[in-house]
């Protein structure tokens, strides 16, 4: 459906990630905590 996901929190961009590079938990962390996912 899409190639990228962008997450905003409190009107500010948290980040934009390629869907294939993040998990559902990474996206939820961006939404809830307002932090970029950690890179391995």
C-alpha positions in Angstrom: 0.0 0.0 0.0 2.9 2.4 0.8 6.7 2.5 0.7 7.3 4.8 3.6 5.6 5.8 6.9 5.8 9.2 8.5 5.0 9.7 12.2 4.1 13.0 13.8 3.7 13.7 17.6 2.4 16.9 19.0 2.5 18.5 15.6 6.2 17.7 15.0 7.7 15.1 12.7 9.3 12.2 14.6 10.6 10.6 11.5 10.0 9.0 8.1 11.1 5.4 7.6 10.9 2.8 4.8 8.2 0.3 5.7 10.5 -2.6 5.0 13.1 -1.2 7.5 10.8 -0.9 10.6 8.6 -3.3 12.6 5.1 -2.5 14.0 6.8 -2.1 17.4 9.2 0.5 16.0 6.3 2.5 14.6 4.4 2.3 17.9 7.5 3.5 19.7 7.7 6.4 17.4 4.0 7.2 18.1 4.0 6.7 21.8 7.6 7.8 22.8 8.3 10.2 20.0 11.7 8.6 19.3 13.3 7.2 16.2 13.8 3.4 16.3 17.3 2.2 17.3 19.5 1.0 14.5 21.3 -2.4 14.8 
